[in-house]
Amino acid sequence: MNAVMEKKVSLGIIESMAPAPAPSLKKVYETKHLNLWYGDHHALKDINLDIYEKEVTAIIGPSGCGKSTYIKTLNRMIEMVPIVKTSGEILYRERNILDKAYAVEELRTKVGMVFQKPNPFPKSIYENVVYGPKIHGVKDKKILMEIVEKSLRQAALWEEVKDRLHENAYGLSGGQQQRLCIARCLAVEPDVVLMDEPTSALDPISTLKVEELVQELKKDYSIIIVTHNMQQAARISDKTAFFLNGEVVEYNDANIIFSNPSDTRTEDYITGRFG
């Protein structure tokens, strides 16, 4: 038994491994020779990565390896850092999002983001969900209510909050708040959902609910998730990319990454030799 298999046995993740995905024809993202600098620091180095629609793609790697930086380029949130410079291309549905002619508002409508810590607005549960649709001009109360129910059902939260929609969202548990943030993201019907360590602040039961939700959501959305939790990546992802020192060391089907990686650095990381 090799070191990777021994580690999998010790973690108890063999049976929960995501199966090899069926071949996917459509690329939702194509990253081509992406480089990114924070001032003089070269944070992302010649990233080439294709991400396919209606799959879960996990980004793993040790702290400081560029995982969150990369995911924030996918909806141009990284531009909020004034010292950032980039080169290369990121094609979303065959359009280069780094082209300044691409309206960032249009991109962020299609590419939603769920953050590490739940960040509901200090408003009611209802107002959190309808915030995006209202900005996009939806005013009909019946339509807004339909959006609220659909989004909360998609986020597996409706049954828990349907009788308290007008209560403050801060009254929800941490796990419920995170699922509310997912519902808020889904309310504008995005194409892609980015998740930056969405369960790192949650308890195990809430984490399981979010993982189950991710598996359900990939039927309709393309999901890209950054996680420090290798067991989680093995459980829920179709493909996994291993980042190290700003580079993509290896990218493949999750079952291959976690059972038979081609690079020794990947094997060293997932078996706990570093990171």
Beta strands, then each sheet from edge to edge (+ up, - down):
strand 1: 27-38
strand 2: 41-52
strand 3: 56-60
strand 4: 84-92
strand 5: 95-96
strand 6: 111-114
strand 7: 192-196
strand 8: 222-226
strand 9: 239-244
strand 10: 247-253
sheet 1: 2+ 1- 4+ 5-
sheet 2: 6+ 7+ 8+ 3+ 9+ 10-
end
